[in-house]
Amino acid sequence: MLICLFLFRPLGPESLLLRGARLKNTKEIFGVAVYTGMETKMALNYKSKSQKRSAVEKSMNSFLIIYLIILLFEAILSTILKYAWQAEEKWDEPWYNEKTEHERNSSKILRFISDFLAFLVLYNFIIPISLYVTVEMQKFLGSFFIGWDLDLYHKETNQRAQVNTSDLNEELGQVEYVFTDKTGTLTENEMQFRECSINGVKYQEVNGKLTPEGFSEDSPDGIRHSLFLNSLKLLIFSFLQMKEEELFLKAVCLCHTVQINADQTDGADGPWHASGVTSPLEYYASSPDEKALVEAAGRYKLLHVLEFDSNRRRMSVIVESPSGEKLLFTKGAESSVLPRSKSGEIDKTRIHVDEFALKGLRTLCIAYRRFTPEEYQEIGKRLHEARTALQQREERLADVFNFIERDLELLGATGVEDKLQEKVQETIEALRLAGIKVWVLTGDKHETAVSVSLSCGHFHRTMNILELVQHKSDSTCAEQLRQLAKRIKEDHVIQHGLVVDGTSLSLALREHEKLFMEVCKNCSAVLCCRMAPLQKAKVVRLLKTSPEKPITLAIGDGANDVSMIQEAHVGIGIMGKEGRQAVRNSDYAIARFKFLSKLLFVHGHFYYIRIATLVQYFFYKVSLQRVLVKFTEKCLTVSQQEIYFRSKTFVGNRLNICSNMFSGLFYIFYNQMQ
């Protein structure tokens, strides 16, 4: 019976343990290995990307090709001059260098090739092979300065700056565009429940209490309508008897995938002790928004979970109440929940959501639906068939989810605050003063993104903010782009900021890429909201491959930022609270956004000066040696022997090593100590 039960139980995303997952609230599990090897999600989603190389390295390769051409030219010229010099009989076979019988009878073509190769060996120092060795040592040893820098050390998390590749050190000093994520990069990614809208009534937090708007904390009406908060749960007082408020709070408590872990002592049954005091609760959530809402709220049976995905932009749970009633609770972005709601205070809630967004709060809309026994039976059957399908499972699940999440009754919305990181505004201003343009690419809604951009200094209050949003057709998008371009030319004196949403961006990149880039490059700051991860990479690639070929830098903290981090010339990961995917795929990793200024302005500046000086020194030395050899050729009757002997002696080789390697390394440390 157990085997049959396991065979017919569907395995879906909720049953999947990813690499690095930790087991909680259980001692052991029975599992089966699926999607292994090249069938793993990582292998299937892997996209081949070109190896990142710095601009200095590319220029070195170009110079080496030129020097190789010079080497071949000099070898051919010297060979010709040798035969011209030996045209006279006294120089063809001098008394001190008589030819053997084999040399006299050898072919002239073979002798020409032999002499040509001899000159190639003689002039091989023109190609500075040791340059690559010295440059690589300089990059490798110089990268330790980033990890040793105490100014890049974050004491609260005990994290130092991390260097994953040393090939791009000098690129840090040439960055022209910075593409940054918002949540977790510019903000702390620590959510706090601040405001909510329930049945068209807005509530605000005042000293740990949720009070209806228009009531003060000390007024009798305010106390009567207050919902007290603590770190464990939301205590429901006078609103408990009211249907909508009770359902809203139940939705907040139930519509999530948060796991709760309680430290239990011996003899204690569950998190509650005999004394009536709860043991500490620890929350584990895939989203910080969910964790913040659950920590603000505190006996329903969970039946089904409709997982969140980026296409639906919502998640739902089906629960059974103590009375046996089946309920669906849904939460998600207002753009995905409000169109599916048929009742409730939709207009008022939409206004409140916009107000929350203008304050920089992250918003979620919450709705519910009741099922009759017949409806639930049909839904359960459809879900089981879709989840056990062997082919096109994702498409079938999406159809079933859309069938379930309809005819909703809107309950309200929540506003969660995500604080800015320390010194974000100063860092962005320093980047702007250095001539670096900052683009913010985020998945948040338009109003929230603009509010955060204003608060962090990305947009100035005096800046003229242009918008390219909510366009559904190519014609309207193109017309708006032309108007924006005309407006920028007319008001070229003032600074402009551009706001673009994901839908309009897709239309602009489809047929109006050149016009879109013209508008963006004339703006001091660009904000892209409602962005999908692949759209972030497309924006970076668009600017990266533009005719100007600017050096780009992308910085983010989550898995959704990996694509743009890999696409940019330099990728930086933030050691945040959304895992280590961005850090593992980045070139450099730092703990906070504020460390970016020193990483670019100090380390990047010094690295570029060192590598540029080192490369110039090598090519100067090679050119000087070549001139000296050409001056002594006539005195040596265009012979290869004497110069070859002197350049390949023990002393000559050691002198070459010391002059190349140790002088460069000494310059590195001396330059750093200044």
HELIX and SHEET records of a PDB file:
HELIX    1   1 LEU A    2  PHE A    8  1                                   7    
HELIX    2   2 PRO A   13  SER A   15  5                                   3    
HELIX    3   3 GLY A   37  GLU A   39  5                                   3    
HELIX    4   4 LYS A   41  LEU A   44  1                                   4    
HELIX    5   5 ALA A   55  TRP A   85  1                                  31    
HELIX    6   6 GLU A   89  ASP A   92  1                                   4    
HELIX    7   7 GLU A  101  ASN A  105  1                                   5    
HELIX    8   8 LYS A  108  LEU A  122  1                                  15    
HELIX    9   9 ASN A  124  ILE A  126  5                                   3    
HELIX   10  10 ILE A  129  TRP A  148  1                                  20    
HELIX   11  11 LEU A  150  LEU A  152  5                                   3    
HELIX   12  12 ASN A  169  GLN A  174  5                                   6    
HELIX   13  13 PRO A  220  ARG A  224  1                                   5    
HELIX   14  14 LYS A  243  LEU A  254  1                                  12    
HELIX   15  15 PRO A  288  ALA A  296  1                                   9    
HELIX   16  16 GLU A  334  VAL A  337  1                                   4    
HELIX   17  17 LEU A  338  ARG A  340  5                                   3    
HELIX   18  18 ILE A  346  LEU A  358  1                                  13    
HELIX   19  19 PRO A  373  ARG A  387  1                                  15    
HELIX   20  20 ARG A  393  ILE A  404  1                                  12    
HELIX   21  21 VAL A  424  LEU A  433  1                                  10    
HELIX   22  22 HIS A  446  SER A  455  1                                  10    
HELIX   23  23 ASP A  474  GLU A  490  1                                  17    
HELIX   24  24 GLY A  502  GLU A  511  1                                  10    
HELIX   25  25 GLU A  513  LYS A  521  1                                   9    
HELIX   26  26 PRO A  533  LYS A  544  1                                  12    
HELIX   27  27 ALA A  559  ASP A  561  5                                   3    
HELIX   28  28 VAL A  562  GLU A  567  1                                   6    
HELIX   29  29 GLN A  581  ARG A  584  1                                   4    
HELIX   30  30 PHE A  593  PHE A  595  5                                   3    
HELIX   31  31 LEU A  596  LYS A  598  1                                   3    
HELIX   32  32 LEU A  599  GLY A  604  3                                   6    
HELIX   33  33 HIS A  605  THR A  632  1                                  28    
HELIX   34  34 GLN A  641  SER A  647  1                                   7    
HELIX   35  35 PHE A  650  ILE A  657  1                                   8    
HELIX   36  36 CYS A  658  PHE A  662  3                                   5    
HELIX   37  37 SER A  663  MET A  673  1                                  11    
SHEET    1   A 9 GLN A 162  VAL A 163  0                                        
SHEET    2   A 9 TYR A 588  ILE A 590 -1                                        
SHEET    3   A 9 VAL A 570  ILE A 574  1                                        
SHEET    4   A 9 THR A 552  GLY A 556  1                                        
SHEET    5   A 9 TYR A 177  THR A 180  1                                        
SHEET    6   A 9 LYS A 437  LEU A 441  1                                        
SHEET    7   A 9 ALA A 525  CYS A 529  1                                        
SHEET    8   A 9 HIS A 496  ASP A 501  1                                        
SHEET    9   A 9 ASN A 464  LEU A 468  1                                        
SHEET    1   B 7 LEU A 234  LEU A 235  0                                        
SHEET    2   B 7 LEU A 227  LEU A 229 -1                                        
SHEET    3   B 7 LYS A 209  PRO A 212 -1                                        
SHEET    4   B 7 VAL A 201  VAL A 206 -1                                        
SHEET    5   B 7 THR A 187  ILE A 198 -1                                        
SHEET    6   B 7 LEU A 408  LEU A 420 -1                                        
SHEET    7   B 7 SER A 341  SER A 343  1                                        
SHEET    1   C10 LEU A 234  LEU A 235  0                                        
SHEET    2   C10 LEU A 227  LEU A 229 -1                                        
SHEET    3   C10 LYS A 209  PRO A 212 -1                                        
SHEET    4   C10 VAL A 201  VAL A 206 -1                                        
SHEET    5   C10 THR A 187  ILE A 198 -1                                        
SHEET    6   C10 LEU A 408  LEU A 420 -1                                        
SHEET    7   C10 ARG A 362  PHE A 371 -1                                        
SHEET    8   C10 LYS A 326  GLY A 332 -1                                        
SHEET    9   C10 ARG A 314  GLU A 320 -1                                        
SHEET   10   C10 LYS A 301  ASP A 309 -1                                        
SHEET    1   D 2 GLN A 259  ALA A 262  0                                        
SHEET    2   D 2 LEU A 281  TYR A 284 -1                                        
END                                                                             
